[in-house]
Amino acid sequence: MRQVTDLRLWAILFLIISVIAAVFGFVLIVGIMAVVARVLFFLFAVLFVLFLVRHYLRHHR
């Protein structure tokens, strides 16, 4: 019974910490992740086009 109570306390503690982190950090984290996602999207789009052109040139000579 003691272990179950300890686990419940840990679960409640992590819940409280996650709520506090959400209130204070999600706005900053979401902004940063949006910029990272935009950069990665354009990077992979450019790489896709480059590999597509390379494939076309290599197989259509």
N, C-alpha and C positions, 0 to 999 in steps of 0.2 A: 504493500500500500504506500510505503514511503517513496518508492521509485516513481510511482504514478503521479504523486503530488509534486515531486521534483520536476518531472517532465512537463506538467501543467504550468508550473511557475516559469520554466524556461520558455515555453510556448508563449505565455502572456508577456514575458519580458521582450522576446523578439517581436511580438506584435506591436508593442508600444514603441520600440526602437524603429521599426519599419514605418509606422505612422508618422513619427517625428521626422524621419528622413524624407518621407514623401512630402510633408508640408514644407520643409525648408529646401529640399534639394531637387525636386522634380522639375521645377521651372528652369533651373540652370541646366540640368542634365538633358531635358528635352530639347532645349535650344542647341546644345552642343551636339547631340545625336542627330538633329535635323541637318546641321552643317556637315557632319561626317557622312550622313546618308547621301546628301546632295553631291558631295565630292566623289564618293565611291560610285554613285550612279554614272556620273559623267566620265570617270576614269574607265569603268567597265564598258560603257557605250563606245568610247574611243577605241579601246582594245578590241572590242567585237568587230568594229568596222575595219580596223587594221588587219585582223586575222581573216576576215571575210575577203578583203582585197587580196591578201597574200595567197589565200586558197584559190581564188579565181585566177590569178596570174600564174600560179604554179600548175594548175590543171588544164588551162586553156591556151597553151602555147603551141 
